[in-house]
Amino acid sequence: QVQLVESGGGSVQAGGSLRLSCSVSGHLYSGSCMGWFRQAPGKEREGVAVINLAGQNWYADSVKGRFTISRDNAKNSLFLQMNSLKPEDSAMYYCAATVKLCGLGTLSRLPPEYNYWGQGTQVTVTS
């Protein structure tokens, strides 16, 4: 079994920064993707950023240039550095991992492709 645990969420003023972490226990397929997703009340869960083993990544247009995803393969950890935060970034943030070979096509950005999920960490950005 693979377990993911997020941390690092909190409340921050607009323009501020947060760094989210995801601690992974168990073993992931070497070709898997890991990603960050977020869900605000009344909205669908959306992909924020995805990274593969090689360090290639994808970002949603809304966060490009402000967020950075990284993965420490040796430590089984995933990170999301969030800078220049905006109120519209407020959401529950989840880390997730696939169990199959993952490229960076459109499917890797969709929640149904991910088999393992953390419980989420809340990010609130105040104006």
Secondary structure, DSSP 8 states (H G I E B T S, - for coil): --EEEEE--EEEETT--EEEEEEEES---TT--EEEEEE-TTS--EEEEEE-TTS-EEE-TTTTTTEEEEEETTTTEEEEEE-S--GGG-EEEEEEE-SS---SSGGGGSGGG--EE---EEEEEE-
